[in-house]
Amino acid sequence: MSATFLKDLFKGQSYDADQFFLIAGPCVVENEELVMEIGEKVSTLCKNLGIAYVFKASYRKANRTSANSFTGIGDDTGMELIKKVGTTFKVPTTSDIHAHDEAAIAAKYIDILQIPAFLCRQTDLLLAAAATGKIVNVKKGQFLSGASMKFAVDKIRLAGNDKVMLTERGNTFGYQDLVVDYRNIPAMAENGVPVIMDCTHSLQQPNQTSGITGGNPQLIETIAKAAIATGANGLFIETHPIPAQAKSDGANMLPLDKLAPLLEKLVRLRRAVI
């Protein structure tokens, strides 16, 4: 794996290629108070543990089960707040984009353009993200193997951008569950890119008849430990002070106060397996 662009991304942080990095934050920008609280607490925690950190929040949730679900507080406001977190706490930021015409706009505010799993085959979206020159993190579709993600990587590289990351987030299992195949981590790493494990979305129980996605957050630690053991370069964990009150994906987020003990365990595990 070439880590050149990661060194640039984490300039100013204590980046160690042998240590995992963390992408973490709330599912969606709910308000300024929330993103600033999470950004401050997680950046401080990661600095103390020697973990490079990327703040994550969606400025808009375009993929919701119900038409009545919360989608955001407005694109411009959401992106401005994400940028404020990055500037205030001196960390890079990421958010997902949903259409090709969003790429150039979002690139003015964030450092990593995230491609949602359901859109990982959308050529125009991948090419538009690549054209910004930003790092592009493509989440593997729930319907794809790790090996098949080489085509997403190829599209971005052929557009002249070599700053690509891939994220594993489980595969569809029946109609309303996901399962993680850890063979996908080394398979995606064969593309010479950093591979990230999404420890929270991989525990979703989508398409519930209630109209609200379910989840199994009690297994976040299990998913994270297995990812570290199988060579993931980074972890993606959505977190919230009170997940039950979150406006999106609360059923599979990690309570903010449980992040520190989890990361401490994972740092020790990483030292044991490298």
N, C-alpha and C positions, 0 to 999 in steps of 0.2 A: 504493500500500500504506500502510495506517495503522500506524505504528510505536509508537503510544502505549503499548500494553501491553508492547512489547519494552523500552522505556525503563524502565518499572517493573520488569520482570523482571531487567534487568541493572544495576539501581541499585547503585552502589558499584564497578561495573566501567567501563572506558573504552569504553562503547558508542558506535559510530559507524555511523549508518544506511547510509553508503556502503561500509562494510567488511562482509564476510561474518561471521557468527557460527558457532561450532562446537558441535556436539553430539557428544560422544565419551566412550568408556569401554569396558569389557569387555562382551561379549555378556550375561553373566549374573553375578550375585554368586556367586563361588566361595568366598571367605573374606575376612576383614577385611583381611589384609595386602595382598591384591591390589588391592582397591578403593581403599585409602588410598594405595598406591604410585602407581597410575594417576591418582587425583585430584590428588595433589600435583604430579606431573611435568607433567601437561597444564595444570593451572591456572597454574603458574609460566610455562610456555612461552607460553600465550595472553596472559598479562599482559605479558610482554616484547615480544610482537608486536602488542599492541593489538587483540587479537581477543576479543570477548565469548564466554564459555564456559558451556556447560551440561554437567554430568556425567550420563552415561547408564549404567545397568545394569539388566537385568531382574531383578526379585526372584524371578520364576519363569518358566520357559520352558514354555508350554503347548502349543506347536506344535513337536513333534520328529518326525523321520522314524521312529525306532524306539521301541518301548515301553521299551527298555532304556537309552535316552539319559538323561543327567543333566538334571534339571529345576530344581534349586535346593537351598538349604540350609534352606528353610522360609520362608513368606511374611513372618511377623513379623520374623524375624532379618534377612532380606534387605532389607526396607524400613527397618529401624532403621539398617543399615549405609549405605544410600544417603543417608538423612538425615544421618548422621554425617559423610559426605564433604562434603555441602553446607554444614553448619554449620562444620566445621573449616576449609575452604578458601574459605568465603564465596562459593559459586557456587550457582546454581539447579540443580535436579536433575530427571530424568525417568525414567520406567519405563513399561512397557506394562501395560495392564489387559485382562482377557479376558472378563469378564462384568459385567453391570450392577451386581451387588451388591458388586463390588470397588471401584467408583469412589469412594464416600465414604470407604472405609477407606484406600485409597491416597492420597487427597487430604490426609490428615493428615500424610503423610510427604514427599510430592514436590510439585514446583511445576508440572510439565507432565504431563498424562495423555496417554500415547501410545496410539493405537488401532491395533492390528496390521492389516496390509494385508488379510489374509483376512477381517477383521471390519469393514471400513470401511462396509459397508452395513447393519450391525446397528443398527436404529433405537433399541432399548431401551438399548444400550450407549452410543450417541452422546448420547442424552438424559440418561442418568445421569451421564456425564462432564460435560456442559454444566451440569447442576444443581449441581455442586460449586463453580462459579465459577472453577475453575482454567483455565489455558490448555489447550486440547485440540489435540494434534497428530495429524492423521489421515494414516496412510500409505496412499497410493493402491494399490488392489488390483492385483495382477498381471494381472487380467482386465479392467481398466477403462482408458478414455482419460482424459487430463487434464481434458477438458471435462466429463465426467460427474461429476467430484468436486464440482461445484457443489451437488449434492443433499445431500451430506454436510455441506457448509458451511451450507446452508439449514436443515437439521435442527437444528444447534447454535445458529444464530442465532435461529431461531424459539422455541427454549427459553430465550432471554434472555441468551445468552452470545455476545459478539462477539470473544472471544479465541481465534481459530482459526488454526492453521497447517496446511499440507499438505506431505506429503513424497513425492517421486518415488522409486520403487525398482525400476523396470524392468517390463517386460511379459513374460509367458510366451511362450517361443519354442520350439515343439515341446514335447516332454515333459520335457526335462531341462536347459533353459537359459533365460536371460532376455536381453532386449535392451532398451536404453534409447532411447526416442524423445524427443529433447530439445525437441520441439514441446510436450511436456506442461508444461514449466516456464512459458513465457509463458501457456499456456492456463489453468493453475491460478492464475497471478498475476492473471488477469482478475477473480477473485473478491475482489480487494482484501485478500489475506492474504499473509503471508510464505510463501515456497516454499523447501523444503529439498531437497537432493539426498542420498540415501542412497548413499554411494560404495562401501559394502561389500556390503550385501545385494543390490544391483543386479548384483553379480558372482557371485551364488550359482549353483550347478548343482544344483538340487533333485531329489528323487525318485530318487536313485541306487540301483541295485540292491544296493549294499553296505549300505544303511541309514544311510549317513552323507552329509550334504550336501557337495558339492564346491564349488569356487570358482576364481576367477582373480584373486588379489590383486595380481598384477603389473600389472593394469590400473587399480588404484585411482587412481593419479596421472592417468591419461588421463580417467577419469570425472570426477574433481574439476576438472580444468582446463576441460573442456567445460562443466561446470555453472556455473563462475564466468563463462565467456565468454558463456553464454546467459542470465545474469541471476539465478541462484539467490541467495537472501538468506542461506541458511545451508547448511552441510555437515554430514552425519552420517557419522561414521567410527568403526567399532568397532576397538579396538586392545588389544593384549595384549603383555606383555613377551616371551612365548614362545608364539606362536599354535599351534604344533604340540602344546603341552601344554594348550591351552584346553579346557574341558569342553563348549563349545558354539560352533559356527560358526568354529572355528579355521582352516578351509580358505579363508576369505575375509576374515580380519582383517589389519590392518596391524600389523607389528611396532612396538612402542612407540618404539624408537630411530630409526625412519624417519619419525616424525611431524613432527619439527622441520624437517628439510630440505624436506619436502613443503609445510608451511604457509608457510615462507619464500618458496617459489616462488609459491604461490597469492596471497600478499599483494602481491607484485610484479605478478602478472597482474591482480589486481583494480584496482590503480592504473591500469593501462594501458587497461582497458576501460570504466571509469566515465566 
